[in-house]
Amino acid sequence: MAIITLTSDYGTKDPYTAIVKGVLYQERANLILCDISHDLPPGDIVETSFIVKHSFDSFPKRTVHLILTAENSPSQKWYVMQMDGHFFVASDNGILTMIAADRNPQNLIFHQIKIGEQRSTQFPGRDFLARAAAHLAGGGAASLLGPQTSLGELVKGSNLRGKVDLQRKLVQGHIIFIDNYGNLITNIDSKDLLEAQKSKAIEINLPRNRSLKRIATAYHDIAQDGVLALINSLGLLEIAFRDPQSKEINGANSLLGLGMLDTVTISYT
């Protein structure tokens, strides 16, 4: 059976998610619909791209990922992206380019969605994006939704990769996601730390004059004042508090006073 995932900034109180699901079922009654998340901050394309980027490949090939965060694009354009055997349907707001940031552009296919009455809509998810997703889930060709285009035509999102300076022996990144435990997930990949982890001494410098002296191997490893750094299950550097109850009570975010896009720098000798 065809699978469509849904990700949005709709929240769980409002009727918008139910409306989109209703349209999808009207288009194809035998769909499997899977919610990735609807609790994203309104308009937050950084968190949205992070969640989709790190979850889509757990689904079977040909899954359609309908992404409705910030769906009313200023450019008034919407696209289908084909990547790694999956389809992604979203507004032209930077989300798609962030999801595909580390992929070879030659392996990406884009079609601009031209179906439906787009100029007058205030609800693209309901009025034509759900129809586009159902069409793809049913095996329909992306070319029937609109003309093929290139990556260069899309709005560019933020660069979510860490920076490595081998000469100065520095690795710099930013916090790009805070999970439900208050763990601070950065855009520093484990590959960025290959040289640092071979060094004699390492220091992870955090804002507010905090620093950590080692990279742990597990959440229950030895912590420094309750805080530790480790490579998480996504292969990214994470700053965590040992045994957190929630991000509101004793998560690393609240205890360290850190938030989205704060800088994390690693130096080594």
Disulfide bonds with the S-S distance in Angstrom:
none
